[in-house]
Every structure is written in C-alpha cells, then in structure tokens.
Amino acid sequence: PDPMDAAAPAPRTQGRGNVYIQVGSFTDIGNAENLDAAIGRGLPVKIENANVRGADYFRVLVGPFMTRSEAETHRVQLSNSGVADGFVTRR
C-alpha cells in the first residue's frame, strides 16, 4: 500500500514555488531512488545532485510548494506515516 494514502495530502498546485522538503541525502543513487519509490506517487519528488567537499550526494526533495506552511504540512504527513523525516528548505 502507498504510505501517502493513509494521510491524504492537502490540495496544492504542482510545479510552482521554491519551497521543498529535503527528506534525504545519500552518496548512493540507489538509496535516493528507493526513498523516491517509498514516497509514492502522491507528491512530486526530484533527486538533485550536489557536490559537497569533493563528494557526490543525491538529495531527495519533495515539492515544490508555494509556501513554507504548505511544505510543513506535507513534512508532518511524511513523518507521521513513517516514510521520512525531513526539513523545509528553499531552492
């Protein structure tokens, strides 16, 4: 079952805004892809490549959202459903 089905997300406009939830950062792309799959299809997810002190990381971001409040609502839902804890960030 899709973990997001238990906590129906609030309606939102996809693809707009610059607020994201970072739910993970991995050195192995496979781990990032597994988290993407665990989140399911209820929310947009992107995997962003980042180079930090010479090491490649794959950040898993949920969003974008229009407001920090909207992102925080989804962050709490993801946390409560056991999928991932994360933090809200702007890009």
MODELLER restraints for C-alpha pairs under 7 A, 6 or more apart:
rsr = mdl.restraints
at = mdl.atoms
rsr.add(forms.Gaussian(group=physical.xy_distance, feature=features.Distance(at['CA:2:A'], at['CA:40:A']), mean=6.11, stdev=0.5))
rsr.add(forms.Gaussian(group=physical.xy_distance, feature=features.Distance(at['CA:3:A'], at['CA:81:A']), mean=6.19, stdev=0.5))
rsr.add(forms.Gaussian(group=physical.xy_distance, feature=features.Distance(at['CA:4:A'], at['CA:40:A']), mean=6.97, stdev=0.5))
rsr.add(forms.Gaussian(group=physical.xy_distance, feature=features.Distance(at['CA:4:A'], at['CA:42:A']), mean=6.29, stdev=0.5))
rsr.add(forms.Gaussian(group=physical.xy_distance, feature=features.Distance(at['CA:7:A'], at['CA:77:A']), mean=6.20, stdev=0.5))
rsr.add(forms.Gaussian(group=physical.xy_distance, feature=features.Distance(at['CA:9:A'], at['CA:74:A']), mean=6.63, stdev=0.5))
rsr.add(forms.Gaussian(group=physical.xy_distance, feature=features.Distance(at['CA:14:A'], at['CA:64:A']), mean=6.97, stdev=0.5))
rsr.add(forms.Gaussian(group=physical.xy_distance, feature=features.Distance(at['CA:15:A'], at['CA:64:A']), mean=5.81, stdev=0.5))
rsr.add(forms.Gaussian(group=physical.xy_distance, feature=features.Distance(at['CA:16:A'], at['CA:64:A']), mean=5.97, stdev=0.5))
rsr.add(forms.Gaussian(group=physical.xy_distance, feature=features.Distance(at['CA:16:A'], at['CA:65:A']), mean=6.27, stdev=0.5))
rsr.add(forms.Gaussian(group=physical.xy_distance, feature=features.Distance(at['CA:16:A'], at['CA:66:A']), mean=6.11, stdev=0.5))
rsr.add(forms.Gaussian(group=physical.xy_distance, feature=features.Distance(at['CA:17:A'], at['CA:64:A']), mean=5.47, stdev=0.5))
rsr.add(forms.Gaussian(group=physical.xy_distance, feature=features.Distance(at['CA:17:A'], at['CA:65:A']), mean=5.06, stdev=0.5))
rsr.add(forms.Gaussian(group=physical.xy_distance, feature=features.Distance(at['CA:17:A'], at['CA:66:A']), mean=4.16, stdev=0.5))
rsr.add(forms.Gaussian(group=physical.xy_distance, feature=features.Distance(at['CA:18:A'], at['CA:64:A']), mean=5.57, stdev=0.5))
rsr.add(forms.Gaussian(group=physical.xy_distance, feature=features.Distance(at['CA:18:A'], at['CA:65:A']), mean=6.33, stdev=0.5))
rsr.add(forms.Gaussian(group=physical.xy_distance, feature=features.Distance(at['CA:18:A'], at['CA:66:A']), mean=6.59, stdev=0.5))
rsr.add(forms.Gaussian(group=physical.xy_distance, feature=features.Distance(at['CA:18:A'], at['CA:90:A']), mean=5.53, stdev=0.5))
rsr.add(forms.Gaussian(group=physical.xy_distance, feature=features.Distance(at['CA:18:A'], at['CA:91:A']), mean=5.37, stdev=0.5))
rsr.add(forms.Gaussian(group=physical.xy_distance, feature=features.Distance(at['CA:19:A'], at['CA:63:A']), mean=6.82, stdev=0.5))
rsr.add(forms.Gaussian(group=physical.xy_distance, feature=features.Distance(at['CA:19:A'], at['CA:64:A']), mean=5.30, stdev=0.5))
rsr.add(forms.Gaussian(group=physical.xy_distance, feature=features.Distance(at['CA:19:A'], at['CA:65:A']), mean=5.01, stdev=0.5))
rsr.add(forms.Gaussian(group=physical.xy_distance, feature=features.Distance(at['CA:19:A'], at['CA:66:A']), mean=6.34, stdev=0.5))
rsr.add(forms.Gaussian(group=physical.xy_distance, feature=features.Distance(at['CA:19:A'], at['CA:67:A']), mean=6.33, stdev=0.5))
rsr.add(forms.Gaussian(group=physical.xy_distance, feature=features.Distance(at['CA:19:A'], at['CA:68:A']), mean=6.18, stdev=0.5))
rsr.add(forms.Gaussian(group=physical.xy_distance, feature=features.Distance(at['CA:19:A'], at['CA:71:A']), mean=6.79, stdev=0.5))
rsr.add(forms.Gaussian(group=physical.xy_distance, feature=features.Distance(at['CA:19:A'], at['CA:88:A']), mean=6.98, stdev=0.5))
rsr.add(forms.Gaussian(group=physical.xy_distance, feature=features.Distance(at['CA:19:A'], at['CA:89:A']), mean=5.80, stdev=0.5))
rsr.add(forms.Gaussian(group=physical.xy_distance, feature=features.Distance(at['CA:19:A'], at['CA:90:A']), mean=4.49, stdev=0.5))
rsr.add(forms.Gaussian(group=physical.xy_distance, feature=features.Distance(at['CA:19:A'], at['CA:91:A']), mean=6.41, stdev=0.5))
rsr.add(forms.Gaussian(group=physical.xy_distance, feature=features.Distance(at['CA:20:A'], at['CA:61:A']), mean=6.05, stdev=0.5))
rsr.add(forms.Gaussian(group=physical.xy_distance, feature=features.Distance(at['CA:20:A'], at['CA:62:A']), mean=5.54, stdev=0.5))
rsr.add(forms.Gaussian(group=physical.xy_distance, feature=features.Distance(at['CA:20:A'], at['CA:63:A']), mean=4.84, stdev=0.5))
rsr.add(forms.Gaussian(group=physical.xy_distance, feature=features.Distance(at['CA:20:A'], at['CA:64:A']), mean=5.09, stdev=0.5))
rsr.add(forms.Gaussian(group=physical.xy_distance, feature=features.Distance(at['CA:20:A'], at['CA:65:A']), mean=6.22, stdev=0.5))
rsr.add(forms.Gaussian(group=physical.xy_distance, feature=features.Distance(at['CA:20:A'], at['CA:71:A']), mean=6.47, stdev=0.5))
rsr.add(forms.Gaussian(group=physical.xy_distance, feature=features.Distance(at['CA:20:A'], at['CA:88:A']), mean=5.71, stdev=0.5))
rsr.add(forms.Gaussian(group=physical.xy_distance, feature=features.Distance(at['CA:20:A'], at['CA:89:A']), mean=5.33, stdev=0.5))
rsr.add(forms.Gaussian(group=physical.xy_distance, feature=features.Distance(at['CA:20:A'], at['CA:90:A']), mean=6.01, stdev=0.5))
rsr.add(forms.Gaussian(group=physical.xy_distance, feature=features.Distance(at['CA:21:A'], at['CA:61:A']), mean=5.49, stdev=0.5))
rsr.add(forms.Gaussian(group=physical.xy_distance, feature=features.Distance(at['CA:21:A'], at['CA:62:A']), mean=5.03, stdev=0.5))
rsr.add(forms.Gaussian(group=physical.xy_distance, feature=features.Distance(at['CA:21:A'], at['CA:63:A']), mean=6.59, stdev=0.5))
rsr.add(forms.Gaussian(group=physical.xy_distance, feature=features.Distance(at['CA:21:A'], at['CA:71:A']), mean=6.43, stdev=0.5))
rsr.add(forms.Gaussian(group=physical.xy_distance, feature=features.Distance(at['CA:21:A'], at['CA:75:A']), mean=6.53, stdev=0.5))
rsr.add(forms.Gaussian(group=physical.xy_distance, feature=features.Distance(at['CA:21:A'], at['CA:86:A']), mean=6.13, stdev=0.5))
rsr.add(forms.Gaussian(group=physical.xy_distance, feature=features.Distance(at['CA:21:A'], at['CA:87:A']), mean=5.41, stdev=0.5))
rsr.add(forms.Gaussian(group=physical.xy_distance, feature=features.Distance(at['CA:21:A'], at['CA:88:A']), mean=4.46, stdev=0.5))
rsr.add(forms.Gaussian(group=physical.xy_distance, feature=features.Distance(at['CA:21:A'], at['CA:89:A']), mean=6.07, stdev=0.5))
rsr.add(forms.Gaussian(group=physical.xy_distance, feature=features.Distance(at['CA:22:A'], at['CA:59:A']), mean=6.92, stdev=0.5))
rsr.add(forms.Gaussian(group=physical.xy_distance, feature=features.Distance(at['CA:22:A'], at['CA:60:A']), mean=5.82, stdev=0.5))
rsr.add(forms.Gaussian(group=physical.xy_distance, feature=features.Distance(at['CA:22:A'], at['CA:61:A']), mean=4.54, stdev=0.5))
rsr.add(forms.Gaussian(group=physical.xy_distance, feature=features.Distance(at['CA:22:A'], at['CA:62:A']), mean=6.46, stdev=0.5))
rsr.add(forms.Gaussian(group=physical.xy_distance, feature=features.Distance(at['CA:22:A'], at['CA:86:A']), mean=5.36, stdev=0.5))
rsr.add(forms.Gaussian(group=physical.xy_distance, feature=features.Distance(at['CA:22:A'], at['CA:87:A']), mean=5.49, stdev=0.5))
rsr.add(forms.Gaussian(group=physical.xy_distance, feature=features.Distance(at['CA:22:A'], at['CA:88:A']), mean=6.33, stdev=0.5))
rsr.add(forms.Gaussian(group=physical.xy_distance, feature=features.Distance(at['CA:22:A'], at['CA:89:A']), mean=6.87, stdev=0.5))
rsr.add(forms.Gaussian(group=physical.xy_distance, feature=features.Distance(at['CA:23:A'], at['CA:60:A']), mean=5.70, stdev=0.5))
rsr.add(forms.Gaussian(group=physical.xy_distance, feature=features.Distance(at['CA:23:A'], at['CA:61:A']), mean=6.11, stdev=0.5))
rsr.add(forms.Gaussian(group=physical.xy_distance, feature=features.Distance(at['CA:23:A'], at['CA:84:A']), mean=5.91, stdev=0.5))
rsr.add(forms.Gaussian(group=physical.xy_distance, feature=features.Distance(at['CA:23:A'], at['CA:85:A']), mean=5.95, stdev=0.5))
rsr.add(forms.Gaussian(group=physical.xy_distance, feature=features.Distance(at['CA:23:A'], at['CA:86:A']), mean=4.19, stdev=0.5))
rsr.add(forms.Gaussian(group=physical.xy_distance, feature=features.Distance(at['CA:23:A'], at['CA:87:A']), mean=6.76, stdev=0.5))
rsr.add(forms.Gaussian(group=physical.xy_distance, feature=features.Distance(at['CA:24:A'], at['CA:59:A']), mean=5.73, stdev=0.5))
rsr.add(forms.Gaussian(group=physical.xy_distance, feature=features.Distance(at['CA:24:A'], at['CA:60:A']), mean=5.11, stdev=0.5))
rsr.add(forms.Gaussian(group=physical.xy_distance, feature=features.Distance(at['CA:24:A'], at['CA:86:A']), mean=6.94, stdev=0.5))
rsr.add(forms.Gaussian(group=physical.xy_distance, feature=features.Distance(at['CA:25:A'], at['CA:57:A']), mean=6.22, stdev=0.5))
rsr.add(forms.Gaussian(group=physical.xy_distance, feature=features.Distance(at['CA:25:A'], at['CA:58:A']), mean=5.40, stdev=0.5))
rsr.add(forms.Gaussian(group=physical.xy_distance, feature=features.Distance(at['CA:25:A'], at['CA:59:A']), mean=4.22, stdev=0.5))
rsr.add(forms.Gaussian(group=physical.xy_distance, feature=features.Distance(at['CA:25:A'], at['CA:60:A']), mean=6.11, stdev=0.5))
rsr.add(forms.Gaussian(group=physical.xy_distance, feature=features.Distance(at['CA:26:A'], at['CA:32:A']), mean=6.13, stdev=0.5))
rsr.add(forms.Gaussian(group=physical.xy_distance, feature=features.Distance(at['CA:26:A'], at['CA:57:A']), mean=5.30, stdev=0.5))
rsr.add(forms.Gaussian(group=physical.xy_distance, feature=features.Distance(at['CA:26:A'], at['CA:58:A']), mean=5.11, stdev=0.5))
rsr.add(forms.Gaussian(group=physical.xy_distance, feature=features.Distance(at['CA:26:A'], at['CA:59:A']), mean=6.48, stdev=0.5))
rsr.add(forms.Gaussian(group=physical.xy_distance, feature=features.Distance(at['CA:27:A'], at['CA:56:A']), mean=6.08, stdev=0.5))
rsr.add(forms.Gaussian(group=physical.xy_distance, feature=features.Distance(at['CA:27:A'], at['CA:57:A']), mean=4.58, stdev=0.5))
rsr.add(forms.Gaussian(group=physical.xy_distance, feature=features.Distance(at['CA:27:A'], at['CA:58:A']), mean=6.12, stdev=0.5))
rsr.add(forms.Gaussian(group=physical.xy_distance, feature=features.Distance(at['CA:29:A'], at['CA:58:A']), mean=6.12, stdev=0.5))
rsr.add(forms.Gaussian(group=physical.xy_distance, feature=features.Distance(at['CA:32:A'], at['CA:58:A']), mean=6.35, stdev=0.5))
rsr.add(forms.Gaussian(group=physical.xy_distance, feature=features.Distance(at['CA:32:A'], at['CA:60:A']), mean=6.12, stdev=0.5))
rsr.add(forms.Gaussian(group=physical.xy_distance, feature=features.Distance(at['CA:36:A'], at['CA:45:A']), mean=6.47, stdev=0.5))
rsr.add(forms.Gaussian(group=physical.xy_distance, feature=features.Distance(at['CA:38:A'], at['CA:83:A']), mean=6.68, stdev=0.5))
rsr.add(forms.Gaussian(group=physical.xy_distance, feature=features.Distance(at['CA:39:A'], at['CA:83:A']), mean=6.45, stdev=0.5))
rsr.add(forms.Gaussian(group=physical.xy_distance, feature=features.Distance(at['CA:43:A'], at['CA:62:A']), mean=6.75, stdev=0.5))
rsr.add(forms.Gaussian(group=physical.xy_distance, feature=features.Distance(at['CA:44:A'], at['CA:62:A']), mean=5.77, stdev=0.5))
rsr.add(forms.Gaussian(group=physical.xy_distance, feature=features.Distance(at['CA:44:A'], at['CA:63:A']), mean=5.48, stdev=0.5))
rsr.add(forms.Gaussian(group=physical.xy_distance, feature=features.Distance(at['CA:45:A'], at['CA:60:A']), mean=6.98, stdev=0.5))
rsr.add(forms.Gaussian(group=physical.xy_distance, feature=features.Distance(at['CA:45:A'], at['CA:61:A']), mean=5.63, stdev=0.5))
rsr.add(forms.Gaussian(group=physical.xy_distance, feature=features.Distance(at['CA:45:A'], at['CA:62:A']), mean=4.50, stdev=0.5))
rsr.add(forms.Gaussian(group=physical.xy_distance, feature=features.Distance(at['CA:45:A'], at['CA:63:A']), mean=6.20, stdev=0.5))
rsr.add(forms.Gaussian(group=physical.xy_distance, feature=features.Distance(at['CA:46:A'], at['CA:60:A']), mean=6.03, stdev=0.5))
rsr.add(forms.Gaussian(group=physical.xy_distance, feature=features.Distance(at['CA:46:A'], at['CA:61:A']), mean=5.31, stdev=0.5))
rsr.add(forms.Gaussian(group=physical.xy_distance, feature=features.Distance(at['CA:46:A'], at['CA:62:A']), mean=6.49, stdev=0.5))
rsr.add(forms.Gaussian(group=physical.xy_distance, feature=features.Distance(at['CA:47:A'], at['CA:58:A']), mean=6.12, stdev=0.5))
rsr.add(forms.Gaussian(group=physical.xy_distance, feature=features.Distance(at['CA:47:A'], at['CA:59:A']), mean=5.50, stdev=0.5))
rsr.add(forms.Gaussian(group=physical.xy_distance, feature=features.Distance(at['CA:47:A'], at['CA:60:A']), mean=4.71, stdev=0.5))
rsr.add(forms.Gaussian(group=physical.xy_distance, feature=features.Distance(at['CA:47:A'], at['CA:61:A']), mean=6.19, stdev=0.5))
rsr.add(forms.Gaussian(group=physical.xy_distance, feature=features.Distance(at['CA:48:A'], at['CA:58:A']), mean=5.57, stdev=0.5))
rsr.add(forms.Gaussian(group=physical.xy_distance, feature=features.Distance(at['CA:48:A'], at['CA:59:A']), mean=5.04, stdev=0.5))
rsr.add(forms.Gaussian(group=physical.xy_distance, feature=features.Distance(at['CA:48:A'], at['CA:60:A']), mean=6.51, stdev=0.5))
rsr.add(forms.Gaussian(group=physical.xy_distance, feature=features.Distance(at['CA:49:A'], at['CA:56:A']), mean=6.93, stdev=0.5))
rsr.add(forms.Gaussian(group=physical.xy_distance, feature=features.Distance(at['CA:49:A'], at['CA:57:A']), mean=5.85, stdev=0.5))
rsr.add(forms.Gaussian(group=physical.xy_distance, feature=features.Distance(at['CA:49:A'], at['CA:58:A']), mean=4.74, stdev=0.5))
rsr.add(forms.Gaussian(group=physical.xy_distance, feature=features.Distance(at['CA:49:A'], at['CA:59:A']), mean=6.34, stdev=0.5))
rsr.add(forms.Gaussian(group=physical.xy_distance, feature=features.Distance(at['CA:50:A'], at['CA:56:A']), mean=5.81, stdev=0.5))
rsr.add(forms.Gaussian(group=physical.xy_distance, feature=features.Distance(at['CA:50:A'], at['CA:57:A']), mean=5.13, stdev=0.5))
rsr.add(forms.Gaussian(group=physical.xy_distance, feature=features.Distance(at['CA:50:A'], at['CA:58:A']), mean=6.21, stdev=0.5))
rsr.add(forms.Gaussian(group=physical.xy_distance, feature=features.Distance(at['CA:51:A'], at['CA:57:A']), mean=6.09, stdev=0.5))
rsr.add(forms.Gaussian(group=physical.xy_distance, feature=features.Distance(at['CA:65:A'], at['CA:71:A']), mean=5.86, stdev=0.5))
rsr.add(forms.Gaussian(group=physical.xy_distance, feature=features.Distance(at['CA:71:A'], at['CA:88:A']), mean=6.59, stdev=0.5))
rsr.add(forms.Gaussian(group=physical.xy_distance, feature=features.Distance(at['CA:72:A'], at['CA:88:A']), mean=6.66, stdev=0.5))
rsr.add(forms.Gaussian(group=physical.xy_distance, feature=features.Distance(at['CA:75:A'], at['CA:86:A']), mean=6.51, stdev=0.5))
rsr.add(forms.Gaussian(group=physical.xy_distance, feature=features.Distance(at['CA:78:A'], at['CA:84:A']), mean=5.70, stdev=0.5))
rsr.add(forms.Gaussian(group=physical.xy_distance, feature=features.Distance(at['CA:78:A'], at['CA:85:A']), mean=6.82, stdev=0.5))
rsr.add(forms.Gaussian(group=physical.xy_distance, feature=features.Distance(at['CA:79:A'], at['CA:85:A']), mean=4.90, stdev=0.5))
